[in-house]
């Protein structure tokens, strides 16, 4: 079996956890757009379980998918996982495109359990089946946090850590919203779209910062913004128009109630 290529891109990424979970954006009745939190979402290939060798490859995983409620039985609520569009960098820091679909279910008779099953293609290759098994949830719904693999941690395996939050407003939860911030694609090569939504309208600043905390690009400077979802594109350039070097950056959304920060990776 041919496994997708990947690289250990910027080990710092694995230690930086995103803050302020997003909410969901309704894309159709009972459908919610989800975005991966990267990190901790990542792709891993190597040795697991009883084998005494190290993980050979680890790379950040980013992108979106749609979760659509399909049916409810006496024990579980079932969801279709649709339009998976994920990316992970290869050994040359070029993005591997991961697409596919599957299902997710959550419920149980005695304790709450969850299960995620995905059929995925890497860069147009053959479909590979990833499965989490039925286990206790890793997060409080609507957040989904689990690990899917081709083999159940038996020696050489490919693993995907999936940590995803809804973007925007959750269908069926009323009008309650929390500020949200996401970037896709991430990692990116060329440009990335930075999407955000506010709990209420107000003055907003949006900028890109380097690892030293220095603002390198101002996207919005103290501008009044409505509460509906917004989008800004960062073309990978500094304020002076020069291309920013490849590496790790932070997107920071400053709002009246505080600030939200997300980690992004520029591949070149």
C-alpha positions in Angstrom: 0.0 0.0 0.0 1.3 3.4 -0.9 1.1 5.9 1.9 0.9 9.6 1.3 4.1 11.6 1.7 4.4 14.1 4.5 7.0 15.9 6.5 7.8 17.1 10.0 7.0 20.7 9.3 7.8 23.2 12.1 7.9 21.1 15.2 6.7 24.1 17.1 3.2 23.7 15.6 2.6 20.6 17.6 3.0 22.6 20.9 0.7 25.5 20.0 -3.0 24.9 20.8 -5.6 27.1 19.2 -7.9 29.0 21.6 -11.5 30.1 21.6 -13.5 27.3 19.9 -15.6 28.3 16.9 -19.3 27.7 16.4 -21.2 26.4 13.4 -22.3 27.9 10.1 -25.5 26.4 8.7 -24.8 25.3 5.0 -28.2 23.5 4.6 -30.9 22.1 6.9 -29.2 20.0 9.6 -25.8 20.7 7.9 -22.9 22.4 9.6 -19.6 23.5 8.2 -16.7 22.3 10.4 -13.1 23.5 10.4 -10.1 21.6 11.7 -8.1 23.1 14.6 -4.4 22.8 13.5 -2.8 21.9 15.8 -3.7 19.5 17.3 -5.2 18.1 14.1 -2.4 16.2 12.2 -1.3 13.3 10.1 1.1 10.7 11.4 2.7 7.7 9.9 5.0 5.2 11.7 5.1 2.7 14.4 2.3 2.3 17.0 1.0 -0.2 19.5 3.4 -3.1 20.3 6.2 -2.0 17.9 9.2 -0.5 19.5 10.0 2.2 16.9 9.2 5.9 16.5 6.6 7.8 14.5 8.4 8.5 11.2 6.2 11.4 9.9 4.1 14.0 11.5 2.5 17.0 9.7 -0.2 19.5 10.5 -3.6 18.8 9.1 -6.0 21.6 8.1 -9.3 22.1 6.2 -13.0 21.8 6.4 -15.9 19.3 6.1 -19.6 19.3 6.3 -21.5 17.4 9.0 -25.2 16.6 8.1 -27.5 14.9 10.5 -29.0 11.9 8.6 -31.1 9.9 11.1 -31.8 9.2 14.8 -32.3 5.7 16.2 -33.1 4.7 19.8 -29.4 4.9 20.8 -27.5 7.0 18.3 -27.7 10.2 16.3 -26.1 9.6 12.9 -24.4 12.1 10.7 -23.0 12.1 7.1 -19.5 13.5 6.8 -19.4 15.2 3.5 -17.1 17.3 1.3 -13.9 16.6 3.2 -11.2 19.0 2.0 -8.1 18.7 4.0 -4.4 19.5 3.4 -1.1 18.3 4.9 2.4 19.3 3.7 4.6 16.7 2.0 8.4 16.4 2.3 8.9 19.3 0.0 6.4 21.4 2.0 3.9 21.2 -0.9 0.3 20.5 0.2 -1.2 17.0 -0.1 -4.9 17.3 -1.0 -7.1 14.9 1.0 -10.7 14.5 0.0 -13.5 12.1 0.9 -16.6 11.4 3.0 -17.9 9.1 5.7 -20.1 9.0 8.7 -20.1 10.0 12.4 -22.4 8.7 15.1 -22.8 9.7 18.7 -25.0 8.3 21.6 -25.2 5.1 23.5 -27.2 3.0 25.9 -25.3 3.5 29.2 -22.6 6.0 28.4 -22.1 8.4 25.5 -19.9 7.0 22.8 -18.8 8.2 19.4 -17.5 6.7 16.1 -16.0 8.2 13.0 -15.5 6.4 9.7 -13.9 8.1 6.7 -13.0 7.0 3.1 -10.2 9.3 2.0 -8.1 9.8 -1.1 -4.7 11.4 -1.0 -3.7 13.5 -4.1 -6.1 11.5 -6.3 -4.9 8.1 -5.1 -7.0 5.1 -4.2 -9.6 5.3 -1.4 -8.3 4.3 2.0 -10.5 3.6 4.9 -9.9 5.3 8.3 -11.8 4.3 11.4 -11.9 5.4 15.0 -13.7 2.5 16.6 -16.5 3.1 19.1 -15.2 4.9 22.1 -15.8 7.6 24.7 -16.0 11.1 23.2 -12.8 13.2 23.2 -14.7 16.5 23.4 -18.1 17.9 24.3 -20.4 18.1 21.2 -20.5 20.0 18.8 -16.7 19.8 19.0 -15.4 16.5 17.6 -12.0 15.3 18.8 -10.9 11.7 17.8 -8.2 9.7 16.0 -8.9 7.6 12.9 -6.4 5.1 11.5 -6.2 2.5 8.7 -5.1 -0.2 11.1 -6.0 -0.3 14.8 -2.6 0.9 16.0 -0.9 -2.3 14.8 2.7 -1.5 14.1 3.0 0.5 10.9 -0.1 2.6 10.5 -1.4 6.0 9.2 -3.3 8.1 11.7 -5.3 11.3 11.4 -6.0 13.3 14.5 -9.3 15.1 13.9 -10.1 18.0 16.2 -12.8 20.1 14.6 -15.2 22.8 15.7 -18.3 24.2 13.9 -17.8 27.6 12.2 -20.4 30.3 12.7 -23.7 29.4 14.4 -24.8 25.8 15.3 -28.1 24.8 13.6 -30.8 24.2 16.2 -29.1 26.0 19.1 -30.9 29.3 18.7 -29.2 32.6 18.3 -26.3 32.2 20.8 -23.0 32.8 19.1 -19.4 33.1 20.2 -16.6 35.0 18.4 -14.8 32.7 15.9 -11.7 32.8 13.8 -10.4 30.3 11.2 -8.1 30.2 8.2 -8.2 27.9 5.2 -6.2 26.5 3.6 -3.8 26.1 6.4 -0.9 25.3 5.7 -1.1 27.4 2.6 0.9 28.2 -0.5 0.1 31.5 -2.1 -2.9 32.9 -0.1 -5.2 31.9 2.7 -8.8 33.1 3.5 -9.2 34.3 7.1 -12.9 34.0 8.2 -14.3 35.3 11.4 -17.6 36.2 13.0 -18.5 38.3 16.1 -21.1 37.8 18.8 -22.1 41.4 18.2 -20.9 44.2 15.9 -18.0 46.4 17.0 -14.6 47.8 16.3 -12.2 45.1 15.0 -8.5 44.8 14.2 -7.1 41.8 12.3 -3.4 41.3 11.7 -0.7 38.7 11.0 2.2 38.4 13.5 5.5 36.6 13.3 7.0 34.4 16.1 8.5 37.4 17.9 5.0 39.0 18.2 5.7 41.7 15.6 2.8 42.7 13.4 3.9 42.0 9.8 0.6 42.6 8.0 -2.5 44.6 9.0 -5.7 43.4 7.3 -8.2 45.4 9.3 -7.3 48.4 11.5 -9.9 49.5 14.0 -12.8 49.1 11.7 -16.5 48.7 12.6 -17.6 45.3 11.5 -21.1 43.7 11.6 -21.7 40.4 13.4 -22.4 38.2 10.3 -19.5 36.0 9.1 -16.6 38.0 7.4 -13.7 37.0 5.3 -10.3 38.6 4.5 -7.6 37.2 2.3 -3.9 37.3 3.2 -1.8 37.0 0.1 1.3 36.0 2.0 2.8 39.5 1.7 4.2 41.9 4.3 2.8 45.4 4.8 5.5 46.7 2.4 4.4 44.3 -0.4 7.3 41.9 -0.1 6.5 38.2 0.2 6.7 37.0 3.8 9.2 34.1 4.4 7.9 30.6 4.8 7.2 29.7 8.3 4.9 29.9 11.3 2.7 33.0 11.8 -0.2 34.0 14.1 -3.5 35.6 13.0 -4.9 37.8 15.7 -8.5 39.1 15.9 -8.9 42.0 18.4 -12.4 42.7 19.4 -14.0 44.8 22.3 -14.2 41.7 24.5 -10.6 40.5 24.0 -8.7 38.7 21.3 -8.6 35.4 19.4 -5.4 34.0 17.9 -4.9 31.2 15.4 -1.7 29.6 14.1 -1.1 29.4 10.4 1.8 28.0 8.3 3.1 29.6 5.1 4.8 26.9 3.0 6.8 29.2 0.8 
